[in-house]
């Protein structure tokens, strides 16, 4: 029987989706790819394959889940299966450098960034960037991994030589211009089937965690837009109108060109009104409180989309 296959490595992030699939009476199966095999001599089953692999899988002990997922997605694509967020979506999920290059290709402005490998080169990159304050963060991240704010080169040098230095799992650290929001928030635009659904405003004055799902409300002090107090309270999310229609059009063109069907794209506006896009999340989650208030439910829309793709087979 044909069904929807959910490719992932974190059961907590699939609960809300499977609940909606159950409500719609849609058949599905979970493929938890923290370990496994890919039999290249075999033919995959019929169905719709939705890739929800995360760049932060290694933080949950699933270091090679993305690599295994890449092999599975290539296998599925070779056999012309319906894949939602296919190989190139995974490729961009795992590298902010690749994200930024692809975004700039579509005229979408990203923060000034230098990628570096090695502590000496990270320091040299900061000197070359010559913008203060600045941040560093992991190239392969998720959950705001590795984000640190520095006002001086000396602060960075102390951090690099200290015990707290946290290297990206792929070895690439990004040195990036610090963008400050005068209103204290960033905006995340959500897309399903490559089309705009809604925008959620995330306040950063009391702390900010990149993942808006309820299971991610863990009080992390990782913030791409400023320092966060150690006593940060739970994050504030609010679904809002987004007047940036031209930016949304650019995002949709970027997603179509990149083979990304489901995504959350985050941007920030500085005090001069310049907009910078800094993250593309192809393993997007949604904040239940914000959705309840706005009476819009992305996981339901996603389940409907997967169901419509299943009907086409």
N, C-alpha and C positions, 0 to 999 in steps of 0.2 A: 504494500500500500504506500502510495506517495505521502510524504509528510514534510513538516518543517523541521530542519535540523539546526539547532543552536550550537555554534562553535564558540567555546569560551574556556575560562580557567578559574572562574569565581562564581560559585553557586549563589552567593548573596546578591549578585548583580543580575541574576536571571529570574528571581522570584516574581518581580512585578510583571515581567513579560509573560511568563508561563501562566500567571493568574489571568491575564487578559486573553491568552490563547484558550484557556479552559472556558472562559466566559463565552467565547465565540464558537466553541465546539470544534476547534481546529486541532488536527493531529500533529504532534511534535515529538522530538526526541532530543535529549541533551547529549552533546559530544564534549565532554570535559577533557581537554587536550593538554593536561599537565604532563602526560606520558602516553605512549602508544606507538603504533606502527602504521605505515602506509604501504599497503600491498599494491605495488604498481602493476602487477599482473592481473589484478582484479578490477571489476567495473563498479563504480559507486552506485548506491541506490538512487531511485528517482525521487525528486523532491526539490525543495527550496532550502538553500544552505545560507544561514545568516551568520556572518563572522562578527563576533563580539570580543575578539582577542584584545588584551590590554597591554600597553607598553610598560605598565608597572607590575606585570606578572611576577617578576623576580622578587619583589618585596613580599610575596606570599609563598615563596619557596618554589616557584614554577619558572625557573631560569630559562629553560629551553622551550616553553610552551609556544612563544611566537615563531620560533624556527620550525617546530612541528606543524604549526598552523599554516605556515608558508608552504610547506610540502603538500599538505592536504588541499589547500586552495589551488595550487598548480595542478594537482591530480584531478580535482573537480572541474577546473577550467578546460583541461585537455579533453575531458569526456563531455564537454558542452552542457554542464549542469547549470542551473540557475543559482548564481552566487550573489548574495547581497553583501556589499563591501568586500570586494575581491582582492586579488594579490596586490594591486597598487594601493588600495586603501590601507592594507596592512603595512606596506612599505612606508607610507607617509605617517602612519600611527607611530612607527618606531623611530622616526627621525625628524626633529624640528628643523634641521638644516634643509631636508628635502621639502618639508612643508613651506618654509619661507621662500625657497626658490620657485616652487609651483605657484604660490600666492603672488609673488612679484611678477610672474609671467602674465598674470591676469590683471595687472595694474593695481594690486592690493598692497598697500604700504605696510611693511613690517618694521619693527624696531631695528636700529643699527646694531648689527651683531657680528662677532668674530668667533669662529669655531677653533678650538685649540685642543691639542693632545699633549699632556705632560705639564707638570707644575710650572716649569720655567716658561713654557709657551703660553700658559694661561696668564701669567704675570706680564709677559711681553704683549699679549693681546690687549690687556687692560691699558697698558701704556700707549699702545697704538690707537686704541679707541679714544682715549683722552677726553672722556665725558664723565663728569662727576655730579651726583653719585651714579653708580652703575650696579648691575646685578650679574651674578653668574648662576647658571642652572644646567641641569643635565640635558643632553641632546635626546637621549631615550629616557623619557620621564613618565608622565602621568602622576597625578596627585601632587603636583608642584614639587617634584623631587629635586633636591639640591639647590633650591632657590635661596640665595644669600644676597643681602644688600650691603654695599661698601661705599664709604664716603672718600676713602683715600687708598692709595696703592699700598701704604704700610699696613692697613687693616687687612687687605687681601693677602699680603705676604705672610702675615702672622697666621692667618687662617690656613693657607696652603701648607705651612710647615708645622701646623698643630695636629693634635690627635683627632680633631673633629672633622678634618677634611673628608668629604664624601665624594668619591669619584663616580661618574656616570658608568652604568654597566657596559656601555659600548666604548668607554674611554674618552668620549668627546664632551668637553665642557664648553658651554656657550657663554661668552662675555658680551653683555648686552646693555644698551642705554636704558637707564631707569626712566620710566614714564609715570608721571604723577597725575592722578585724576583730581581736579579741583573740587569735584562733587563727592569724591570718596566712593566711586563704584565702577565696576566694569560691566560689560554687557555680553551675554552669550546668546547667539542666534542658533535656533534648533531647526534642523532640516530632516525631513523624511521623504523618501523617494526622490531625493535631490531637490525638493521644493521646500520653501520656507514655511514653517509652522508657527513659531512664536519666538519672542525674545524674553530672556529673563535677566533682570538687573540684580547684580550681586554687590551688596555693600561691603566695603573693605575697611571701614573705620573701626570695626570691632573684631576684625579677624576674617580671613578668607581662605577657603579650602577649594581647590579647583573642581572637585567632584561635587555636584549638587545633590546627589542621591542621599537619602536618609542614612544609609549605612556608612556614608563617608563623613558624617558630622562628628569628627573625632578631635576637633580643636587644634589641628596642625597649624603651626605658625609659618607656613610656607606661602608667600605672597609675592607675585610678580610686580606689584605696584606700590610696595611700601613696607615699612617695618610694622610688625604686629606685636602688641603687648602680650606678655606671658599670661595675663589673665583674660585673654580674649574670650568673649561670650560666643554662643552658637551663631553661625552665619545667618544673614538675612537675604532672602531671595524673593523677588517680586516680578511677576510677568507683566510686561509693559508694552505699550505701542512703540514701534520702531519706525521713525520717519526716514531712515536712511535707505530709501528705495533703490538708489543707484548702487550702494554697497551690497545690498541683498542680491541684486542682479549679478554683480560681479562674483559673489559667493556661489550662486547657483551655476554660473558658467565654469567656475573653478572646480566645483564638485563634479559636474558632468564630464569635464575634460580629464579629471583624475580618477574616474571610476568609483566615486564615493556616493553611496546611496543614502546613508544615515550618518549624521554628524552634528556636533555642536561646535560652533566657531566663536572664539572669544576675542573681543576687541576693547580698547580703552581710548578715551579722548583726553588730550592734555589741555592745559589752560589756554592755549592758543586756538583750540578747536580742531587740532590735527588728530586724525584717527589712525591708530596702529593696531593691526591684527597680530596676535602673538601666539595663538594656539588653535590647532585643529584636532578635535577629539572624535575619532571614528568609533569609539566604544562609549557612546554618550549615555548618561544617566539623567534622570529628571527629579526635581524636588517635589515631593508629594504635597507639602503644605502650600507652596506657591500655586500648584496646579489646582488644588481644591478651592483656593480663593478665587482663581480666575475661571474655574469650571472648564478647563481644557486639559486633556489627558493624553500625553504623547505616547505612552506605552500602548494605549488603546488604539491610537492611530497607527502605530507601528504594527500591532497585531493584525489590524485590518489590511494594511499594505502587504504583509507577508501572506495573508490569506488570499488576497487578490492575485499575487504572483503564483501561488499554489494552484489556483483555478486555471491558470493559463497552460499548465502542463497537461 
